[in-house]
Amino acid sequence: VEKHLAGMNKKIHITTFHEEEILGTGGALKNAASFLSDGPFMVVNGVILTRLNLNAVIREHRAHRPAATLVLCDCPRFNIVAVDQEGWIRGFRGEWTSPPEGRTWRTLAFTGIHVLEPKIMSYIPEGPYDIIHRYQAMIRAGLPIRALVIEDLPWWKIETREDYLKVHQDLLMNRSEGPVLAGSAVRIDPEAEIRGWASLGEGVVLERGSVVQNSVLWKGAGVAAGVRITD
């Protein structure tokens, strides 16, 4: 990761914090405390892909100035956050009281995008920790946690190989001009075939009679004659 970041645009200053032990979403913040200023800061998890305008998140946080503002969306696989009708988070992972009579709370997914006030750092212990546990403790202590709910948010969480393929499928089939994306210097034999969708990196070669279906081929990959690549 550090080697890749070192080759990026020098106009962007990037600081990395190595973890001898994986510290989790809370411990990682504590580990980076020396980097943070005395004002609000934004955290974006590294396993997500989104087109959200982050300025909207900052504006929402400044308007209410809670201890933290979390961006939520409706994604049934990850819906663990209870939100009341005024936009305040009531709990996580089933740990919340029932809403008052006549009121309803939505259950939504945390996107991994949040703005935090510096005082939160005092609630995070040293060592491995999940930030959700800290948020739950803060709610019990009466500290306000705000929700910014974005409907129909283009958002993907990429934690598995299946997730990795799914985001390519979604982008190519539903959010682009066509189901095949090819990098430079790609060579496809006239008798090769692409079925469904495919992402072909720079210099990919598909030989005679080969078939590629619903797959991602990285830079320089080759599919030999008669070979079939699926999913």
LOBA-805223 format. One record per residue: residue number from 0; residue in three letters; x, y, z of N, C-alpha, C, O in turn. Coordinates in steps of 0.05 Angstrom, whole numbers. Example, Ala and Ser with C-alpha at 12.3 -4.5 7.8 and 13.67 -1.06 7.14 Angstrom:
BEGIN
<0,"ALA",<264,-114,156>,<246,-90,156>,<264,-66,156>,<285,-66,169>>;
<1,"SER",<257,-45,142>,<273,-21,143>,<258,1,157>,<268,23,161>>;
//
This chain:
BEGIN
<0,"VAL",<17,-24,0>,<0,0,0>,<17,25,0>,<12,44,-15>>;
<1,"GLU",<38,25,17>,<55,49,19>,<70,53,-8>,<74,76,-16>>;
<2,"LYS",<79,32,-21>,<92,35,-47>,<74,47,-67>,<82,64,-83>>;
<3,"HIS",<49,39,-68>,<29,49,-86>,<24,79,-81>,<23,95,-99>>;
<4,"LEU",<20,86,-56>,<15,114,-48>,<38,132,-55>,<34,155,-62>>;
<5,"ALA",<62,122,-53>,<86,138,-59>,<87,147,-88>,<100,167,-94>>;
<6,"GLY",<74,132,-106>,<75,139,-134>,<51,156,-143>,<48,162,-166>>;
<7,"MET",<35,165,-124>,<11,181,-131>,<19,210,-134>,<42,218,-130>>;
<8,"ASN",<-2,226,-140>,<2,255,-144>,<15,268,-120>,<5,266,-98>>;
<9,"LYS",<38,280,-124>,<53,293,-103>,<38,317,-91>,<46,327,-70>>;
<10,"LYS",<18,327,-105>,<3,350,-94>,<-14,342,-70>,<-23,359,-54>>;
<11,"ILE",<-19,316,-67>,<-34,306,-45>,<-15,294,-24>,<-1,275,-30>>;
<12,"HIS",<-15,305,0>,<2,295,21>,<-12,272,35>,<-34,275,45>>;
<13,"ILE",<1,249,35>,<-10,225,47>,<8,215,70>,<32,212,66>>;
<14,"THR",<-4,211,93>,<11,200,116>,<-1,173,122>,<-25,169,123>>;
<15,"THR",<17,153,126>,<7,126,133>,<15,120,161>,<35,129,172>>;
<16,"PHE",<-2,103,174>,<3,94,201>,<2,63,201>,<-19,51,197>>;
<17,"HIS",<25,51,206>,<27,22,205>,<16,10,231>,<20,21,252>>;
<18,"GLU",<1,-12,228>,<-10,-26,251>,<4,-53,253>,<0,-71,237>>;
<19,"GLU",<21,-57,274>,<33,-83,279>,<11,-104,284>,<13,-127,276>>;
<20,"GLU",<-10,-95,297>,<-34,-111,303>,<-57,-96,291>,<-60,-71,294>>;
<21,"ILE",<-75,-110,276>,<-98,-97,264>,<-115,-85,286>,<-124,-99,305>>;
<22,"LEU",<-120,-59,284>,<-132,-44,306>,<-162,-40,304>,<-175,-31,323>>;
<23,"GLY",<-174,-46,280>,<-202,-42,277>,<-210,-13,271>,<-192,5,271>>;
<24,"THR",<-235,-8,268>,<-244,19,259>,<-242,40,281>,<-241,64,275>>;
<25,"GLY",<-241,31,306>,<-237,50,328>,<-208,53,335>,<-198,76,338>>;
<26,"GLY",<-194,31,339>,<-166,31,345>,<-149,46,325>,<-128,58,331>>;
<27,"ALA",<-157,44,299>,<-142,57,278>,<-142,88,282>,<-123,101,276>>;
<28,"LEU",<-165,98,291>,<-167,127,295>,<-149,135,319>,<-135,156,317>>;
<29,"LYS",<-149,120,340>,<-132,126,363>,<-103,125,354>,<-87,141,363>>;
<30,"ASN",<-96,106,337>,<-69,103,327>,<-60,128,311>,<-36,134,310>>;
<31,"ALA",<-79,141,299>,<-73,164,282>,<-78,191,296>,<-79,212,283>>;
<32,"ALA",<-81,190,322>,<-88,214,337>,<-68,237,333>,<-76,261,332>>;
<33,"SER",<-43,231,330>,<-23,252,326>,<-26,267,300>,<-16,290,297>>;
<34,"PHE",<-40,255,281>,<-45,268,255>,<-68,288,255>,<-69,306,239>>;
<35,"LEU",<-86,284,274>,<-111,299,274>,<-108,326,287>,<-92,329,305>>;
<36,"SER",<-124,345,277>,<-123,372,288>,<-144,374,311>,<-155,354,320>>;
<37,"ASP",<-148,398,320>,<-167,402,342>,<-196,409,332>,<-212,417,348>>;
<38,"GLY",<-201,404,307>,<-227,409,295>,<-240,383,286>,<-227,362,288>>;
<39,"PRO",<-265,384,275>,<-278,360,265>,<-261,348,243>,<-248,361,228>>;
<40,"PHE",<-263,321,240>,<-249,308,219>,<-267,286,207>,<-285,276,219>>;
<41,"MET",<-261,280,181>,<-277,261,166>,<-262,234,164>,<-238,234,160>>;
<42,"VAL",<-277,213,167>,<-266,186,164>,<-281,172,141>,<-306,172,141>>;
<43,"VAL",<-266,160,123>,<-278,144,101>,<-265,117,101>,<-241,115,96>>;
<44,"ASN",<-280,96,106>,<-268,69,106>,<-256,62,79>,<-266,70,58>>;
<45,"GLY",<-235,46,80>,<-221,39,55>,<-234,18,39>,<-225,13,16>>;
<46,"VAL",<-254,4,49>,<-266,-19,34>,<-291,-10,19>,<-306,-28,9>>;
<47,"ILE",<-296,16,17>,<-321,24,3>,<-315,39,-23>,<-293,50,-26>>;
<48,"LEU",<-334,39,-40>,<-334,55,-64>,<-360,70,-66>,<-381,59,-62>>;
<49,"THR",<-358,97,-71>,<-382,113,-72>,<-378,138,-89>,<-355,145,-94>>;
<50,"ARG",<-400,150,-97>,<-399,175,-111>,<-410,198,-95>,<-418,219,-105>>;
<51,"LEU",<-412,194,-69>,<-424,214,-51>,<-407,240,-51>,<-382,239,-50>>;
<52,"ASN",<-421,263,-52>,<-408,288,-49>,<-402,293,-20>,<-421,297,-4>>;
<53,"LEU",<-377,291,-12>,<-370,293,17>,<-376,320,29>,<-379,323,53>>;
<54,"ASN",<-378,341,12>,<-384,368,23>,<-412,368,36>,<-416,382,55>>;
<55,"ALA",<-430,351,26>,<-457,350,37>,<-456,339,66>,<-472,347,83>>;
<56,"VAL",<-437,321,71>,<-434,309,97>,<-424,330,117>,<-433,332,139>>;
<57,"ILE",<-405,346,108>,<-393,367,125>,<-414,388,131>,<-416,397,154>>;
<58,"ARG",<-430,396,111>,<-451,416,116>,<-471,406,137>,<-479,421,155>>;
<59,"GLU",<-479,380,135>,<-498,369,154>,<-487,369,182>,<-501,375,201>>;
<60,"HIS",<-462,362,184>,<-449,361,211>,<-448,389,223>,<-453,393,247>>;
<61,"ARG",<-440,408,207>,<-437,436,217>,<-465,447,225>,<-467,464,243>>;
<62,"ALA",<-486,438,212>,<-513,449,218>,<-522,440,245>,<-538,454,258>>;
<63,"HIS",<-514,416,254>,<-524,406,279>,<-502,403,301>,<-508,403,325>>;
<64,"ARG",<-478,400,292>,<-454,397,309>,<-458,376,331>,<-454,381,355>>;
<65,"PRO",<-465,352,323>,<-466,330,343>,<-438,319,349>,<-419,329,338>>;
<66,"ALA",<-437,299,366>,<-411,286,371>,<-400,273,345>,<-376,273,341>>;
<67,"ALA",<-419,263,329>,<-411,251,303>,<-435,251,284>,<-458,250,293>>;
<68,"THR",<-429,252,259>,<-450,249,238>,<-442,225,221>,<-420,224,209>>;
<69,"LEU",<-460,206,218>,<-456,182,203>,<-473,182,178>,<-497,189,179>>;
<70,"VAL",<-461,176,155>,<-477,173,130>,<-489,145,129>,<-475,125,131>>;
<71,"LEU",<-515,144,125>,<-529,119,123>,<-544,116,97>,<-551,136,84>>;
<72,"CYS",<-548,92,89>,<-564,86,65>,<-579,60,70>,<-574,46,89>>;
<73,"ASP",<-598,54,52>,<-613,29,55>,<-600,7,39>,<-601,6,14>>;
<74,"CYS",<-587,-12,53>,<-575,-35,41>,<-580,-59,59>,<-565,-63,78>>;
<75,"PRO",<-601,-74,54>,<-611,-95,73>,<-589,-113,84>,<-591,-121,107>>;
<76,"ARG",<-569,-119,69>,<-547,-136,79>,<-533,-124,103>,<-522,-139,120>>;
<77,"PHE",<-532,-97,105>,<-517,-84,126>,<-534,-66,144>,<-523,-51,159>>;
<78,"ASN",<-561,-69,143>,<-578,-51,158>,<-578,-58,188>,<-592,-77,196>>;
<79,"ILE",<-562,-43,204>,<-559,-49,232>,<-563,-24,250>,<-560,-25,274>>;
<80,"VAL",<-570,-1,237>,<-570,25,252>,<-599,35,254>,<-613,37,233>>;
<81,"ALA",<-608,40,278>,<-636,50,282>,<-635,81,282>,<-619,93,296>>;
<82,"VAL",<-652,93,266>,<-653,122,263>,<-682,132,268>,<-701,120,257>>;
<83,"ASP",<-685,153,285>,<-712,163,290>,<-720,182,268>,<-705,188,250>>;
<84,"GLN",<-744,193,271>,<-755,210,250>,<-742,237,248>,<-745,252,229>>;
<85,"GLU",<-728,245,269>,<-714,270,269>,<-685,268,259>,<-671,288,258>>;
<86,"GLY",<-676,244,253>,<-650,240,242>,<-628,234,262>,<-604,238,257>>;
<87,"TRP",<-636,225,287>,<-617,218,307>,<-614,188,309>,<-634,174,308>>;
<88,"ILE",<-590,179,313>,<-585,150,315>,<-592,140,343>,<-584,152,363>>;
<89,"ARG",<-608,118,344>,<-617,108,370>,<-603,83,379>,<-606,75,402>>;
<90,"GLY",<-587,70,361>,<-573,47,370>,<-563,31,346>,<-569,37,323>>;
<91,"PHE",<-547,10,352>,<-534,-7,332>,<-538,-36,339>,<-540,-44,362>>;
<92,"ARG",<-540,-52,318>,<-540,-82,321>,<-560,-92,341>,<-555,-109,357>>;
<93,"GLY",<-584,-80,340>,<-606,-89,357>,<-606,-78,385>,<-624,-84,401>>;
<94,"GLU",<-586,-62,392>,<-585,-50,419>,<-598,-23,419>,<-584,-2,418>>;
<95,"TRP",<-624,-23,421>,<-639,3,424>,<-666,-3,437>,<-676,-25,435>>;
<96,"THR",<-677,17,449>,<-704,14,460>,<-725,18,439>,<-719,29,417>>;
<97,"SER",<-748,8,444>,<-770,11,425>,<-778,40,422>,<-777,55,442>>;
<98,"PRO",<-787,49,399>,<-796,77,396>,<-821,82,411>,<-837,63,416>>;
<99,"PRO",<-826,107,418>,<-852,113,432>,<-875,106,415>,<-873,103,390>>;
<100,"GLU",<-898,103,427>,<-922,96,413>,<-929,117,391>,<-928,141,396>>;
<101,"GLY",<-935,107,367>,<-941,124,345>,<-916,133,329>,<-919,147,309>>;
<102,"ARG",<-893,126,338>,<-868,133,324>,<-856,108,311>,<-860,86,321>>;
<103,"THR",<-841,112,290>,<-827,90,277>,<-798,97,273>,<-791,121,267>>;
<104,"TRP",<-781,78,275>,<-752,82,269>,<-744,64,246>,<-753,42,243>>;
<105,"ARG",<-727,76,229>,<-717,61,206>,<-691,46,214>,<-677,56,232>>;
<106,"THR",<-686,24,201>,<-661,10,205>,<-646,11,179>,<-655,3,158>>;
<107,"LEU",<-622,23,180>,<-606,29,156>,<-577,19,159>,<-569,9,180>>;
<108,"ALA",<-562,22,137>,<-534,13,137>,<-515,37,141>,<-519,58,129>>;
<109,"PHE",<-495,33,157>,<-473,52,160>,<-454,49,137>,<-444,27,132>>;
<110,"THR",<-449,71,122>,<-433,70,98>,<-403,69,103>,<-387,65,84>>;
<111,"GLY",<-394,74,128>,<-366,77,133>,<-356,105,128>,<-331,110,127>>;
<112,"ILE",<-374,124,125>,<-367,153,121>,<-379,168,145>,<-403,167,150>>;
<113,"HIS",<-361,182,160>,<-371,197,183>,<-353,221,189>,<-329,221,182>>;
<114,"VAL",<-365,241,201>,<-350,264,211>,<-352,264,241>,<-373,260,253>>;
<115,"LEU",<-329,267,254>,<-327,264,283>,<-316,289,296>,<-299,303,284>>;
<116,"GLU",<-325,295,320>,<-314,316,336>,<-290,305,351>,<-289,281,358>>;
<117,"PRO",<-270,321,357>,<-245,312,370>,<-251,298,397>,<-236,281,406>>;
<118,"LYS",<-272,307,411>,<-277,296,438>,<-283,266,437>,<-281,252,457>>;
<119,"ILE",<-289,255,413>,<-294,227,411>,<-269,210,418>,<-271,188,428>>;
<120,"MET",<-246,222,412>,<-221,207,417>,<-218,198,446>,<-206,178,452>>;
<121,"SER",<-230,214,464>,<-228,207,493>,<-245,182,499>,<-241,170,520>>;
<122,"TYR",<-263,175,482>,<-280,152,486>,<-269,126,474>,<-280,105,478>>;
<123,"ILE",<-247,129,459>,<-235,106,446>,<-210,97,461>,<-191,112,464>>;
<124,"PRO",<-210,72,471>,<-186,62,486>,<-163,55,467>,<-167,53,443>>;
<125,"GLU",<-140,51,478>,<-117,41,462>,<-122,12,454>,<-137,-2,467>>;
<126,"GLY",<-109,5,432>,<-111,-23,423>,<-134,-28,404>,<-148,-9,397>>;
<127,"PRO",<-139,-53,397>,<-160,-60,378>,<-188,-52,388>,<-195,-58,411>>;
<128,"TYR",<-203,-39,371>,<-230,-31,380>,<-248,-25,355>,<-238,-16,335>>;
<129,"ASP",<-273,-31,358>,<-293,-26,338>,<-307,1,344>,<-317,4,367>>;
<130,"ILE",<-307,20,325>,<-318,46,331>,<-348,44,337>,<-359,61,351>>;
<131,"ILE",<-362,24,326>,<-391,21,332>,<-395,16,361>,<-415,27,373>>;
<132,"HIS",<-378,1,374>,<-380,-3,403>,<-379,24,418>,<-393,28,438>>;
<133,"ARG",<-361,41,409>,<-358,67,422>,<-382,84,417>,<-392,98,435>>;
<134,"TYR",<-392,84,393>,<-416,99,387>,<-440,90,405>,<-455,107,415>>;
<135,"GLN",<-442,64,408>,<-463,54,425>,<-460,64,454>,<-480,71,466>>;
<136,"ALA",<-436,63,464>,<-431,73,491>,<-437,103,493>,<-447,112,514>>;
<137,"MET",<-431,118,472>,<-436,147,473>,<-466,153,473>,<-475,171,487>>;
<138,"ILE",<-481,137,458>,<-511,140,458>,<-522,134,486>,<-539,148,496>>;
<139,"ARG",<-511,113,499>,<-520,107,527>,<-513,130,546>,<-528,134,565>>;
<140,"ALA",<-491,144,540>,<-482,166,557>,<-497,192,550>,<-492,213,563>>;
<141,"GLY",<-514,192,530>,<-529,216,523>,<-516,234,503>,<-526,256,498>>;
<142,"LEU",<-494,225,490>,<-481,242,469>,<-496,238,443>,<-501,215,435>>;
<143,"PRO",<-503,260,429>,<-518,257,404>,<-502,247,381>,<-480,258,375>>;
<144,"ILE",<-512,228,367>,<-500,217,342>,<-520,222,320>,<-543,212,321>>;
<145,"ARG",<-512,237,300>,<-530,246,278>,<-529,227,254>,<-507,216,248>>;
<146,"ALA",<-551,224,240>,<-552,208,216>,<-557,227,192>,<-574,244,193>>;
<147,"LEU",<-541,223,171>,<-547,235,145>,<-555,213,127>,<-538,198,117>>;
<148,"VAL",<-581,211,121>,<-591,189,104>,<-592,198,75>,<-604,218,68>>;
<149,"ILE",<-578,183,58>,<-577,188,30>,<-593,166,16>,<-585,143,16>>;
<150,"GLU",<-615,174,3>,<-631,155,-11>,<-618,148,-38>,<-606,166,-51>>;
<151,"ASP",<-620,123,-46>,<-609,114,-72>,<-580,122,-76>,<-572,130,-97>>;
<152,"LEU",<-564,118,-55>,<-536,125,-56>,<-520,105,-72>,<-522,81,-66>>;
<153,"PRO",<-504,113,-92>,<-486,94,-105>,<-464,87,-85>,<-446,103,-80>>;
<154,"TRP",<-465,63,-74>,<-447,55,-52>,<-443,25,-53>,<-462,9,-55>>;
<155,"TRP",<-419,17,-50>,<-412,-12,-49>,<-392,-17,-27>,<-373,-1,-23>>;
<156,"LYS",<-395,-39,-13>,<-375,-48,7>,<-361,-72,-5>,<-374,-92,-11>>;
<157,"ILE",<-335,-70,-7>,<-320,-91,-22>,<-302,-105,-2>,<-279,-96,3>>;
<158,"GLU",<-311,-127,9>,<-296,-142,28>,<-288,-170,19>,<-270,-183,30>>;
<159,"THR",<-301,-180,-2>,<-296,-207,-11>,<-292,-207,-42>,<-298,-187,-55>>;
<160,"ARG",<-283,-230,-52>,<-281,-232,-81>,<-308,-229,-95>,<-310,-218,-117>>;
<161,"GLU",<-329,-239,-82>,<-356,-237,-93>,<-364,-207,-94>,<-376,-199,-114>>;
<162,"ASP",<-358,-192,-73>,<-364,-163,-73>,<-349,-150,-96>,<-360,-132,-110>>;
<163,"TYR",<-324,-157,-100>,<-307,-145,-121>,<-319,-149,-149>,<-320,-131,-165>>;
<164,"LEU",<-329,-174,-154>,<-342,-179,-179>,<-369,-164,-181>,<-376,-154,-203>>;
<165,"LYS",<-383,-163,-159>,<-410,-151,-160>,<-408,-121,-166>,<-425,-111,-181>>;
<166,"VAL",<-388,-107,-156>,<-386,-78,-162>,<-380,-74,-191>,<-390,-55,-203>>;
<167,"HIS",<-363,-91,-203>,<-358,-89,-232>,<-384,-94,-248>,<-390,-80,-267>>;
<168,"GLN",<-399,-115,-240>,<-424,-121,-254>,<-443,-97,-252>,<-455,-89,-273>>;
<169,"ASP",<-446,-86,-229>,<-465,-64,-225>,<-456,-40,-242>,<-473,-28,-255>>;
<170,"LEU",<-431,-33,-241>,<-421,-9,-256>,<-424,-14,-286>,<-433,4,-300>>;
<171,"LEU",<-416,-38,-296>,<-416,-42,-325>,<-444,-47,-336>,<-450,-39,-358>>;
<172,"MET",<-461,-60,-320>,<-488,-66,-331>,<-508,-44,-326>,<-527,-41,-342>>;
<173,"ASN",<-504,-28,-305>,<-525,-9,-298>,<-517,20,-298>,<-533,38,-298>>;
<174,"ARG",<-490,25,-298>,<-482,53,-294>,<-461,62,-314>,<-447,81,-309>>;
<175,"SER",<-459,48,-337>,<-439,56,-357>,<-452,53,-385>,<-476,46,-387>>;
<176,"GLU",<-437,60,-405>,<-448,59,-433>,<-448,31,-445>,<-460,28,-466>>;
<177,"GLY",<-436,12,-432>,<-436,-14,-443>,<-424,-35,-424>,<-411,-27,-405>>;
<178,"PRO",<-429,-60,-429>,<-421,-81,-410>,<-391,-90,-411>,<-382,-106,-396>>;
<179,"VAL",<-376,-78,-431>,<-348,-86,-433>,<-331,-61,-432>,<-335,-41,-446>>;
<180,"LEU",<-311,-62,-414>,<-292,-40,-411>,<-264,-51,-417>,<-255,-70,-404>>;
<181,"ALA",<-251,-40,-437>,<-225,-50,-446>,<-204,-28,-444>,<-208,-5,-453>>;
<182,"GLY",<-181,-35,-432>,<-158,-16,-430>,<-143,-15,-456>,<-152,-26,-476>>;
<183,"SER",<-121,0,-456>,<-106,3,-480>,<-91,-23,-488>,<-85,-40,-471>>;
<184,"ALA",<-86,-26,-514>,<-71,-48,-525>,<-83,-76,-519>,<-69,-96,-518>>;
<185,"VAL",<-110,-77,-516>,<-124,-102,-513>,<-126,-115,-541>,<-134,-102,-560>>;
<186,"ARG",<-121,-141,-543>,<-123,-155,-568>,<-143,-178,-565>,<-139,-196,-548>>;
<187,"ILE",<-164,-177,-581>,<-185,-198,-580>,<-187,-211,-607>,<-193,-198,-627>>;
<188,"ASP",<-182,-237,-609>,<-184,-252,-634>,<-213,-251,-644>,<-232,-252,-628>>;
<189,"PRO",<-217,-249,-670>,<-244,-247,-681>,<-261,-271,-673>,<-286,-269,-672>>;
<190,"GLU",<-249,-294,-666>,<-264,-317,-658>,<-265,-321,-628>,<-274,-342,-618>>;
<191,"ALA",<-256,-301,-613>,<-260,-301,-584>,<-287,-290,-578>,<-299,-276,-595>>;
<192,"GLU",<-297,-295,-554>,<-324,-286,-548>,<-325,-274,-519>,<-313,-285,-501>>;
<193,"ILE",<-340,-252,-516>,<-345,-240,-490>,<-375,-242,-485>,<-391,-233,-501>>;
<194,"ARG",<-382,-254,-463>,<-410,-257,-455>,<-416,-242,-429>,<-399,-240,-412>>;
<195,"GLY",<-441,-232,-427>,<-448,-217,-403>,<-432,-191,-402>,<-435,-174,-419>>;
<196,"TRP",<-415,-189,-381>,<-398,-165,-378>,<-369,-173,-374>,<-363,-196,-366>>;
<197,"ALA",<-351,-154,-378>,<-323,-160,-374>,<-308,-134,-371>,<-314,-114,-384>>;
<198,"SER",<-288,-134,-354>,<-269,-112,-351>,<-241,-123,-358>,<-231,-140,-345>>;
<199,"LEU",<-230,-111,-380>,<-204,-121,-390>,<-183,-100,-387>,<-184,-79,-398>>;
<200,"GLY",<-162,-107,-371>,<-141,-88,-365>,<-123,-84,-389>,<-125,-97,-409>>;
<201,"GLU",<-104,-66,-385>,<-85,-59,-406>,<-70,-83,-416>,<-59,-99,-400>>;
<202,"GLY",<-68,-87,-442>,<-53,-108,-454>,<-65,-136,-452>,<-51,-156,-458>>;
<203,"VAL",<-89,-139,-445>,<-102,-165,-443>,<-104,-177,-471>,<-110,-163,-490>>;
<204,"VAL",<-100,-204,-473>,<-102,-218,-499>,<-122,-241,-496>,<-119,-258,-478>>;
<205,"LEU",<-142,-241,-514>,<-161,-264,-515>,<-155,-279,-541>,<-159,-268,-563>>;
<206,"GLU",<-146,-303,-539>,<-138,-319,-563>,<-162,-332,-576>,<-184,-331,-565>>;
<207,"ARG",<-158,-344,-599>,<-179,-356,-615>,<-196,-376,-599>,<-185,-394,-586>>;
<208,"GLY",<-222,-373,-601>,<-240,-392,-588>,<-243,-389,-558>,<-257,-404,-546>>;
<209,"SER",<-229,-370,-546>,<-232,-366,-518>,<-258,-352,-511>,<-269,-338,-528>>;
<210,"VAL",<-268,-356,-487>,<-293,-343,-478>,<-288,-331,-451>,<-278,-343,-432>>;
<211,"VAL",<-296,-305,-448>,<-295,-291,-423>,<-323,-282,-416>,<-337,-269,-431>>;
<212,"GLN",<-333,-290,-392>,<-360,-284,-384>,<-360,-274,-355>,<-350,-287,-337>>;
<213,"ASN",<-371,-250,-351>,<-375,-238,-324>,<-349,-240,-307>,<-349,-251,-286>>;
<214,"SER",<-328,-229,-318>,<-302,-231,-305>,<-285,-206,-308>,<-290,-189,-324>>;
<215,"VAL",<-265,-204,-290>,<-246,-182,-290>,<-218,-194,-296>,<-209,-211,-282>>;
<216,"LEU",<-206,-184,-317>,<-179,-192,-324>,<-160,-169,-320>,<-164,-147,-331>>;
<217,"TRP",<-140,-173,-303>,<-122,-152,-296>,<-101,-147,-318>,<-99,-163,-337>>;
<218,"LYS",<-86,-126,-315>,<-66,-117,-334>,<-48,-141,-342>,<-36,-154,-325>>;
<219,"GLY",<-46,-145,-369>,<-27,-164,-379>,<-37,-193,-379>,<-22,-211,-387>>;
<220,"ALA",<-62,-198,-371>,<-72,-225,-370>,<-77,-236,-398>,<-83,-220,-417>>;
<221,"GLY",<-74,-262,-402>,<-80,-274,-427>,<-97,-298,-424>,<-94,-314,-405>>;
<222,"VAL",<-116,-302,-442>,<-134,-325,-442>,<-127,-342,-467>,<-131,-333,-490>>;
<223,"ALA",<-117,-366,-462>,<-107,-383,-484>,<-130,-393,-502>,<-153,-392,-494>>;
<224,"ALA",<-123,-402,-525>,<-142,-412,-544>,<-160,-434,-531>,<-150,-453,-519>>;
<225,"GLY",<-186,-430,-535>,<-205,-450,-526>,<-211,-450,-496>,<-227,-466,-486>>;
<226,"VAL",<-199,-432,-481>,<-203,-431,-452>,<-227,-414,-446>,<-232,-393,-458>>;
<227,"ARG",<-243,-422,-426>,<-267,-407,-417>,<-262,-396,-389>,<-255,-411,-371>>;
<228,"ILE",<-267,-370,-386>,<-265,-357,-360>,<-292,-347,-352>,<-304,-330,-366>>;
<229,"THR",<-303,-356,-330>,<-330,-349,-321>,<-330,-341,-292>,<-319,-355,-275>>;
<230,"ASP",<-342,-317,-286>,<-344,-308,-258>,<-317,-307,-244>,<-316,-299,-221>>;
//
